Amino acid sequence: MLTYNVRGENIEVTEAIRNYVEKRINKLNKYFNEGAQAIAHVNLKVYSNKQAKVEVTIPMPYLTLRAEETNPDLYASIDLVTDKLERQIRKFKTKINRKSREKGFADLVETPEEPDLEEADDDSTDAADLNVSGQSG
């Protein structure tokens, strides 16, 4: 379950903006396990040239999800950031699933056993026994 930390720079975070951010980022909950706890750090910035920038960082134990988007429309930036994060999560989950399938498949394939060296013929000779006289040839 995600908890939200929404901050604004040069903008007042109204209840409408906060609700929109939470509604959009809440879509990402479907990718997390039921017991997973994470904090979504959302920074909203507005620059003097009327550009709005949204940065979202979700630190996880083995992965940090981070996306940022700049757009003249704040709400469009929020939508685009959410889409980026969703792609990152899908890519990571696909990678993990592929690795686990490959690992599982390798366990199913039997590897041929190598013969033990001790079980080799007792009549075999060591390398030191081959050249006793010190002469080559």
C-alpha positions as CSV (number, residue, x, y, z in Angstrom):
1,M,0.0,0.0,0.0
2,L,1.3,3.4,-0.9
3,T,1.4,6.4,1.3
4,Y,1.8,9.8,-0.2
5,N,4.1,12.7,0.6
6,V,3.0,15.6,-1.7
7,R,5.1,18.8,-1.7
8,G,4.8,21.9,-3.8
9,E,7.5,24.4,-4.8
10,N,6.2,27.8,-6.0
11,I,2.7,26.3,-5.9
12,E,0.2,25.7,-3.1
13,V,-0.9,22.0,-3.1
14,T,-4.7,22.3,-3.0
15,E,-7.0,19.4,-1.9
16,A,-8.0,18.9,-5.6
17,I,-4.4,18.5,-6.7
18,R,-3.6,16.2,-3.8
19,N,-6.6,14.0,-4.6
20,Y,-5.8,13.9,-8.3
21,V,-2.2,12.8,-7.5
22,E,-3.3,10.2,-5.1
23,K,-6.0,8.9,-7.5
24,R,-3.5,8.6,-10.4
25,I,-0.6,7.1,-8.4
26,N,-3.1,4.7,-6.6
27,K,-3.3,2.9,-10.0
28,L,0.2,1.5,-9.2
29,N,-1.1,-0.4,-6.2
30,K,-2.2,-3.2,-8.4
31,Y,1.4,-4.1,-9.1
32,F,2.4,-4.4,-5.4
33,N,1.7,-7.3,-3.0
34,E,-0.9,-6.8,-0.4
35,G,1.6,-6.4,2.5
36,A,4.0,-4.1,0.6
37,Q,4.5,-0.7,2.2
38,A,6.0,2.2,0.3
39,I,6.0,6.0,0.4
40,A,5.5,7.9,-2.8
41,H,7.4,11.2,-2.6
42,V,5.7,13.6,-5.1
43,N,7.3,17.0,-5.8
44,L,5.2,19.6,-7.8
45,K,7.1,22.5,-9.2
46,V,6.0,25.5,-11.2
47,Y,8.5,27.6,-13.0
48,S,8.3,31.3,-14.1
49,N,7.8,30.2,-17.7
50,K,4.5,28.5,-16.8
51,Q,6.0,25.0,-17.0
52,A,4.9,22.5,-14.4
53,K,7.3,19.7,-13.3
54,V,6.2,16.6,-11.4
55,E,8.8,14.3,-9.8
56,V,7.8,11.1,-8.2
57,T,10.2,8.8,-6.2
58,I,9.1,5.5,-4.7
59,P,12.0,3.9,-2.8
60,M,11.6,0.1,-2.4
61,P,14.0,-2.4,-0.7
62,Y,15.6,-3.6,-4.0
63,L,14.5,-0.9,-6.4
64,T,13.9,2.8,-6.6
65,L,11.2,3.9,-8.9
66,R,11.6,7.5,-10.1
67,A,10.1,9.5,-12.9
68,E,9.8,13.2,-13.7
69,E,7.9,15.1,-16.4
70,T,7.7,18.8,-17.4
71,N,4.6,20.1,-19.2
72,P,2.6,23.3,-19.3
73,D,-0.3,21.5,-17.8
74,L,0.2,20.2,-14.2
75,Y,-2.5,17.5,-14.6
76,A,-1.0,16.3,-17.8
77,S,2.4,16.0,-16.1
78,I,0.9,13.9,-13.4
79,D,-0.7,11.6,-15.9
80,L,2.6,11.2,-17.9
81,V,4.6,10.5,-14.7
82,T,2.2,7.8,-13.7
83,D,2.5,6.2,-17.1
84,K,6.3,6.2,-16.9
85,L,6.2,4.6,-13.4
86,E,3.8,2.0,-14.7
87,R,6.1,1.1,-17.5
88,Q,9.1,0.9,-15.1
89,I,7.2,-1.5,-12.8
90,R,6.1,-3.7,-15.7
91,K,9.6,-3.8,-17.1
92,F,11.0,-4.8,-13.7
93,K,8.4,-7.5,-13.0
94,T,8.9,-8.9,-16.5
95,K,12.6,-9.1,-15.9
96,I,12.2,-10.8,-12.6
97,N,9.6,-13.3,-14.0
98,R,11.9,-14.1,-17.0
99,K,14.9,-14.7,-14.7
100,S,12.9,-17.0,-12.4
101,R,11.5,-19.0,-15.4
102,E,15.0,-19.4,-16.8
103,K,16.3,-20.5,-13.4
104,G,13.4,-22.9,-12.9
105,F,14.0,-24.3,-16.4
106,A,17.7,-24.9,-15.7
107,D,16.8,-26.8,-12.6
108,L,14.5,-29.1,-14.6
109,V,17.2,-30.0,-17.2
110,E,19.4,-32.7,-16.0
111,T,23.1,-32.0,-16.2
112,P,25.3,-35.0,-17.1
113,E,27.3,-36.2,-14.1
114,E,31.1,-36.1,-14.5
115,P,32.9,-39.4,-13.5
116,D,34.8,-39.2,-10.3
117,L,38.6,-39.2,-10.7
118,E,38.9,-41.9,-8.0
119,E,36.8,-44.3,-9.9
120,A,39.0,-44.1,-12.9
121,D,41.1,-47.2,-13.8
122,D,43.6,-48.2,-11.2
123,D,46.1,-49.1,-14.0
124,S,46.4,-45.4,-15.0
125,T,49.7,-43.8,-14.5
126,D,50.6,-40.4,-13.1
127,A,52.4,-37.8,-15.2
128,A,55.5,-38.2,-13.0
129,D,55.6,-41.9,-13.9
130,L,55.7,-41.2,-17.6
131,N,59.0,-39.5,-17.8
132,V,61.1,-41.4,-15.2
133,S,64.4,-41.3,-17.0
134,G,64.3,-37.6,-17.7
135,Q,64.7,-38.1,-21.4
136,S,62.1,-36.9,-23.8
137,G,61.1,-39.0,-26.6
